[in-house]
Amino acid sequence: MKVYRHGDTYIAPKGSFFDGNVKIDGNFITPPETHIWGNMVVAGRLELGPGSTVGGFIEAESIVVGHDVRVKGPVRITKTATICDNACLHSIKAGGNVTLRPGVDVGAVNSDETIFVYGKVTSERLFGRAVKVYGT
């Protein structure tokens, strides 16, 4: 699959499908409905478009997960993670803050900083320096 480069940011074209593992030495932006059946290792910021799927694990510096994304493996982030509405993730381990939006379904969430929960989420365990819940 061809990936476009703009500085240190790589952008996948619309309708992208990656059959194996993906390794990016910079930032990576995927459009909606991108499917990656392997693992992802991104040196910088990862922005997963809405409705995307990842079949393996994700490692990145920071991440924004769009709504209705499915990640079957663990997510390991060195800085911040923002998980948008109705995303379904195996688990999250972050070095910075984690933001969970309404409808998120995730296994264990571990953060070295604060976990912000907006609305109703489903999780096995939330473990951080602090957990702040907003809304119902």
matplotlib code that plots the C-alpha trace (Angstrom):
import matplotlib.pyplot as plt

x = [0.0, 1.4, 1.7, 2.2, 4.8, 4.6, 7.6, 7.8, 4.1, 2.9, -0.7, -2.5, -4.8, -8.6, -9.6, -6.2, -5.8, -2.5, -2.2, 0.9, 2.7, 3.1, 6.2, 6.4, 9.4, 7.3, 3.6, 0.9, -2.6, -5.1, -8.5, -11.8, -12.2, -8.5, -7.8, -4.4, -4.3, -0.9, 0.9, 1.6, 4.7, 4.7, 7.6, 5.4, 1.7, -0.9, -4.3, -6.6, -9.6, -13.2, -14.3, -10.8, -9.5, -6.1, -5.6, -2.5, -0.9, -0.1, 3.0, 3.2, 4.3, 0.7, -2.6, -6.0, -8.4, -11.5, -15.0, -16.0, -12.4, -11.6, -8.1, -7.6, -4.2, -2.8, -2.2, 1.1, 1.7, 4.6, 2.6, -1.2, -4.1, -7.5, -10.1, -13.3, -16.9, -17.7, -14.2, -13.4, -9.8, -8.0, -6.2, -4.2, -0.9, 0.0, 2.8, 0.6, -3.1, -5.8, -9.1, -12.1, -15.2, -18.8, -19.4, -15.7, -15.2, -11.7, -10.0, -7.5, -6.4, -3.1, -1.8, 1.2, -0.9, -4.7, -7.5, -10.4, -13.7, -16.5, -19.9, -20.4, -17.6, -17.0, -13.6, -12.1, -9.9, -8.9, -5.5, -3.9, -2.5, -6.1, -9.3, -11.7, -15.3, -17.5, -21.1, -23.2]
y = [0.0, 3.4, 5.9, 9.6, 11.6, 15.3, 16.2, 13.7, 12.8, 9.9, 9.8, 6.6, 7.1, 6.6, 2.9, 1.7, -2.0, -3.3, -7.1, -7.2, -5.2, -1.4, 0.5, 4.3, 6.5, 9.6, 10.6, 8.5, 9.6, 7.1, 8.0, 6.4, 2.7, 1.8, -1.8, -3.1, -6.8, -6.8, -4.8, -1.1, 0.6, 4.4, 6.6, 9.7, 10.5, 8.1, 9.2, 6.3, 7.3, 6.4, 2.9, 1.5, -1.8, -3.1, -6.8, -6.7, -4.4, -0.7, 1.1, 4.9, 8.1, 9.4, 8.4, 9.6, 6.8, 7.8, 6.7, 3.1, 1.8, -1.8, -2.7, -6.4, -6.2, -4.0, -0.3, 0.9, 4.7, 6.7, 10.0, 10.8, 8.8, 10.0, 7.3, 8.6, 7.4, 3.7, 2.5, -1.1, -1.8, -4.7, -2.6, 0.6, 1.4, 5.1, 7.2, 10.3, 11.2, 9.0, 10.4, 8.0, 9.3, 7.8, 4.2, 3.1, -0.6, -1.4, -3.9, -2.6, 1.0, 1.9, 5.4, 7.1, 10.3, 11.0, 9.1, 11.3, 9.5, 11.4, 9.6, 5.8, 3.5, -0.2, -1.2, -4.1, -1.7, 1.9, 2.5, 5.9, 8.6, 10.0, 9.0, 11.9, 11.1, 13.7, 13.2, 10.0]
z = [0.0, -0.9, 1.9, 1.3, 3.1, 4.2, 6.3, 9.1, 8.8, 6.7, 5.4, 4.2, 1.2, 1.6, 1.6, 2.8, 3.7, 5.2, 5.2, 7.5, 10.1, 9.8, 11.1, 10.6, 11.6, 12.3, 12.7, 10.9, 9.9, 8.6, 7.0, 8.0, 7.4, 7.3, 8.1, 9.4, 10.1, 11.8, 14.5, 14.3, 15.6, 15.1, 16.3, 16.7, 16.9, 15.5, 14.4, 13.6, 11.5, 12.4, 11.7, 11.4, 12.6, 13.9, 14.3, 16.5, 19.0, 18.7, 20.0, 19.6, 21.3, 21.4, 19.9, 18.9, 18.2, 16.1, 16.9, 16.3, 15.9, 16.9, 18.2, 19.0, 20.7, 23.6, 23.0, 24.5, 24.4, 25.9, 26.2, 25.9, 24.5, 23.4, 22.7, 20.9, 21.2, 20.9, 20.3, 21.4, 22.6, 24.2, 26.8, 27.2, 28.9, 28.7, 30.2, 30.1, 30.4, 28.9, 27.8, 27.3, 25.6, 25.9, 24.8, 24.9, 25.7, 26.9, 29.0, 31.6, 31.4, 33.1, 33.1, 34.8, 34.9, 35.0, 33.3, 32.2, 31.7, 29.9, 30.0, 30.4, 29.5, 30.0, 31.4, 33.5, 35.5, 35.5, 37.2, 37.2, 39.4, 39.4, 37.7, 37.0, 35.8, 34.1, 33.2, 33.4]

ax = plt.figure().add_subplot(projection="3d")
ax.plot(x, y, z, "-o")
ax.set_aspect("equal")
plt.show()
